[in-house]
Amino acid sequence: MRVLEAITPSRIGGAEVYVAELCEQLPKLGIEVELFVPSGRPFVDYAASRGIESVNWKTHGKIDPITIFRLAKLIKSHKIDIVHTHLSTASLLGAMAAKIAGVGSVAHVHGMNSATCFKRSTAVIAVSEAVKTHLCEQGLDPNRVHVVHNGVDLGRFRPVNLADSKRKLGYDPGTHIFGVFGRLSEEKGQQVAIEAMSILLKNHPNARLVLGGDGKNRGELAHAAESLGIVESVEFKGFISDVRTLMSACDGVIVPSIREGFGLAAVEAMALGRPVIASRVGGLPEIVVPDETGFLISPADPNELACAMESLIANESSAAHMGKMGRDRAQNFFDLKKQIQAVAHILQCQSPKTE
């Protein structure tokens, strides 16, 4: 079977990293993969850095008949059996091109998106039950929507000693470090984490908050830290292609999202044996088990977040146990290889060759 993976990203985030994993893992299952990414996108270079070649040309938004027909031609000439799309624009264009070429298309929905761009796809994969519910409430047939949680490579994401991880990055092992990982945007809730940090510092003046990621809200977030007088306690690390080293140095990983389809950072943290503090929104309650692998808190509540951070500091043995339980949960439910096998099965079921 030959699959065309198509994605139209403006940045590199969880969906983009997942597509790179698909391009690396599907061939191990005997599936040939080609990748389409519009030219000029950061993901082109990111994929190349991982040894993944891509087909590129400039696209022009969701209304782009030239791209639709070029994709259809590509599908026919390269004998593609199924088109697997990611993000709304790629899903709309890819589904139309697939229909012209006479093959099926599967839209992979990574967030709480409008269902409009996925209605033409043969089938839909949602990254969480929350995303499926969100799409079906907008009229998608539940029988067409399959849930496959994202996963992590458990061979790469392995627990390492917390104190050693801190020393490796030049931190004192006694410094309490909390990390937030993801693009810097309002929906990801970094503002809440900064406000919570200002509360935590009253009792733990040596604690630090590290933000791994970049985005349009960086200036606003830096201003918030300055306004609260905690600039020296908040570190902006920028985009990190491999989060393992920094995440392993964290006493806890915070996922303070206001809106979230899944929350890959939570799974990555659990795989590394770190407790997670996450908002009770979207797919996050499907990942974090309260008081077992971490804490679920109300979104946009810095006081509740600060209390959860305080609890991890005050109960180190409990925090370590949460980390261990998180690793076990990641192994049982979020193993990347198993999740990609589930995706491959759906793609094969939608391919005319398997009918």
Phi, psi and omega in degrees: 000139178246127183244136171259113173273126182232130180215143182236070187270149174261351183208185176243117179219204184300318181296319182292318177298321181294320179296321176299319178297319178300316181296332179274325188269324183301320178300333178291344178260010179084016181255124177280138186234136167239151184236129172249127175222133177302145180295152178084359180270144180303333183293335179300312180289324179298315179297317180299324180295340177259012177078021182253116177278152180220155173268135187222142163201165183285133177249168186226060175076196185282337177257091188215078183298330179298314179295321179302312183286328176293320177296319179299318178296318178298317181300315181290312186291329181263008177054047177287135180267329182208142178255126182245112188251153181223135183078157194295315183295313179299323182292320179292308181295317182295321180294319179294317180296319180297320180296318178297320183279350177080028176236170179275165177221141179237120178268128179258113186259118187260352183214185182275072187266166168292142182282351188307314186281357183248359185289339181270353181284148179296320179213165182228137171251124177256140184280356177201162175297327179297318178294318178301312179301316180301318181288318182291329176295341178263007173110357177290142178291121180304332180289343179267351186252120181249137180262123172225111179295149171293161180221178178232155178284102186290344174285328179272321181266096182233143180297139173229162184300133183295312181297318179296323179295321178294315179300321182301329181261005177087013177268149170292132180302337179278353179282130179272121185242132175239138184239144172236130186233128180147173181296146183275099180211162185301320184291341180276348169078019180298331178301319179296320180295321179293319178294320178296323180297322179296330177285314182299323185296341179296326178256342182226075187296344181264000180292157181224147174245124178247133180248112178260110182147168178222169181161180187294340184268008184301313181298318179296319180291321177297321178294322179297317178297321179293317181296328180273356178072032183235026183306319183289347182257359181239124182246126176263112186267350183074186180295134180238116182289332179228107188277353192301315185296312181289318181297325180292341180271002183266136173293329177203149177251130184256133173237083190270033188302144171272330181215130186203126178284319180223279180114065184300326181302327179295319179291319178300317180297316180296320178298329179274001178079031179246138177293152185239136170247115186228153175291148179274066181221155173053228183275355184298322176295346175278349182255306187269128175263115184304134178064009177241310177247001180158212182229143168253130185232165176293140177292151176060033179235090183296330180292316179293322178296316179298322178296320179293320177297316178300320181296320179294323179292318185285337184233075185296322180293321178294320178297318179296321179294319177301319179299317179296316179294326177296317177300316179299318181293320178299319180295323185280329190234344188228036176285119185306317183299318180292321181293321179289328174298321179294319177297315180301321180297317179295318179298317180295324180292335181267353181277133179303332182293339182262358181284000000 
